[in-house]
């Protein structure tokens, strides 16, 4: 059982993240050949590493926590758990050889993780025409595109329901009547309301219509993405960092399939790299936003969310990032991406 939590130091960061996702765990312990603990790598360590500009192909040893909290017995774990919650609890002998790993982070049989976000609204931006998915979206609005036996919107809502989100608002425009009709007929265990956007106002302009309708931080999601992330952790990080807006971003690795030459001003070669790779944080289309942001949007103003964030940043407000792994973000904005989403979901 404990072996799935153990990896060797020759794992790269990318391979480690993929391993964690495949095994549905939130942390791993890096050990030597004798199972002596070298460090621990968790989702939190991943976020810190990405924010510092770390590369996916680097050794996990460059990203791990080299001083994790270790325990001598299950009793020690139970005592410490009363004071603080940790992702996993490594139990070791006197020489720091791993003998047990205790993990309390398993959802119940219904898939519900907790209800920590029951008072946090989810706003789905469902007003766009989805022109990249023509001809599908000439018939169906993008929020009602089926992904298996559920629409993309239902899947988005289900991912947040796992954390107790109970208040869902949809800003609708294109084929809004069809969206309302379908969603209203569903058997729901959450509150759903619709907000009409008379004309499409970009990915942020329609948020002005939420004025006086929200009084707490709220999630904003595009209607063509699925994010597999710890939304409770997103919320806590957002609050702890004092962000006005938090962008949920995916780490993407790009490899140039050629040898790259670097030169100086006189044309002399100063460096050569064979198939170099670069890592970037990519905007997924999911955000956590404080209600004060609405004051920075004019009535009927067309504006996209990155431009709104820049406006807030220019006025001295803090705009933050919550990094997730590449596989935690699925986008169906184009046909190829939609097929990838279905494949990843096993549909």
Secondary structure, DSSP 4 states (H G I P E B T S, - for coil): -GGGGEEETT-BHHHHHHHHHHHT-SEEEEE-TT-BEEEEEEHHHHHHHHHTT--TTSBGGGTSBTT--EESSHHHHHHHHTT---S-EEEE-TT-BEEEEE------TTS----TTTTS-EEEEE----GGGTTHHHHS-GGG-EETTEEHHHHHHHHHHTTT--EEEEEE-TTHHHHHHHHHHS--SSEEEEEE-SS--HHHHGGGGGTTT--S-EEEEETTEEE-S-HHHHHHHHHHTT-SEEEEEEEEEEE-SSEEEEE-TTS-EEEEEES-EEEEEEEEEEEEE-GGGGGGS-TT----HHHHHHHHHHTT--EEEEEE-GGGEEE-SSHHHHHHHHHHTT-
